[in-house]
């Protein structure tokens, strides 16, 4: 969809708490000029923030987008929030790309995960 190769579908792993999360929920406008390029740049840029742990994305068929960013601590999240390129992208979002959005920031107190074991199939199995 965004021109980038598809990564395997898996949630960000459960880290040892405490850590911080930013939940960004959006509804986009019809005007999406330069959005894909800016989104890709932000995804690359956030990976350079010390303490960035990962990001999950989801999009509903109705247009609601959810991005959850995981950060080791509040300082890492502050570094991301105050990054100059990220601030410029935020202004672009308010001016053009988002009809509405919410941002929720929280400290994770409990975290766990599950992954089903993969079974190998024989090439001759039917």
N, C-alpha and C positions, 0 to 999 in steps of 0.2 A: 504494500500500500504506500509506503513512504520511500520506495526505491532502494532501500537497504536490504541486505540479506536477512531472512528470517532467522532469529535465534531460537534455540529450543525453548519450548514453553515450560517454564518452571517459575514458581515464586521465589523471591529473594529468601535466602535461608534465614532461619531463626537464630538470632545472635543472643549472646548472654546480656541480659539487661543490667543496668539501665542503658538505654540509648534513646535518641530522639527521632521522631517521625514528623514529616510534613505531608499532609493530605490535601492535595490541590484538586478540586472538583470544578469542572468547567462545562459551559455550553458555548459553542463557538458561533460566530456570525457567518454570514455568507461570504464576507470579504476575507479571503485567506491568502492574499498576495504575500509571498516570502515566508509564510508560516512554516512550511516544511523545512526550509533551509535553516531558519532560526531554531526550530525545535531540534533538529539534528545537531546544530552547534551547541545548544544548551546541554544536550545529552553527552556530548564529548567533553564540554567544559566542566561539568559537575564532577566527572570522574577524576579530575585533577585536584579536587578539594580534599586536603588531608582529613580523614575521618568519614568520608563518604563510604557508605556500605553497599548501596544498591538502590534500585528503583523498580517499582511495579507499575504497569499501565493497564487500564481497561477502558473500553469504549462500548457503550450500549448502542443498539440499532437506532434508538431514538435520539442519539446525539450527546448524551451525557458522558463526559470524559473524566476519568479519575487517575491521578498520578500520585503514588506514595513514594516519597524519598526517605531513605533511612540513613541516619547520621550517628556516628559514635557518641557525640555529645552536643550540647547547645552551642559550643564554640564553633564546631564544624558547620552547623546549620547557619550560624551568623555569618561565617565566611562566605557561604553560598548566597545568602540573602543580600549581602552587601557587595557582591561582585559587580563591577561596573558593567560588564556585558550583560549580565543577568538583569540588572536594573533597567538597562535600555530595552531588553526584551519584555520586561514587565510593562513598561510604558507602551510598547507596541501592542501588547495584548489588550490593554485598556483602551487604546485608541482605535484598534481595528479588529482584532481576532476574537475577542470574547464578548458574548452577549451578557454573560454573568459568570462569576466564579466565587468560590469560597476557599479559604485556606484555614486548615486546622493544624495546630502544632501541639504535639504531646510528647510526654516521656513514657516510654514503654517500661512497664513494671514486670510483665510476664511475657514469655515468648516460647513457643515450641513449634515443631513442624513434624511432618510425616511425608515419606516418599515410598511408594509401593516398589518392591523389588522387581527389577526387570527379569523376565524369563527369556532364555534363549530358545529360539525355535529352530528345529532341524530343517535344513533346506528340503528334505523329503517329506516333512510332516504336512499333512493335508488339512 
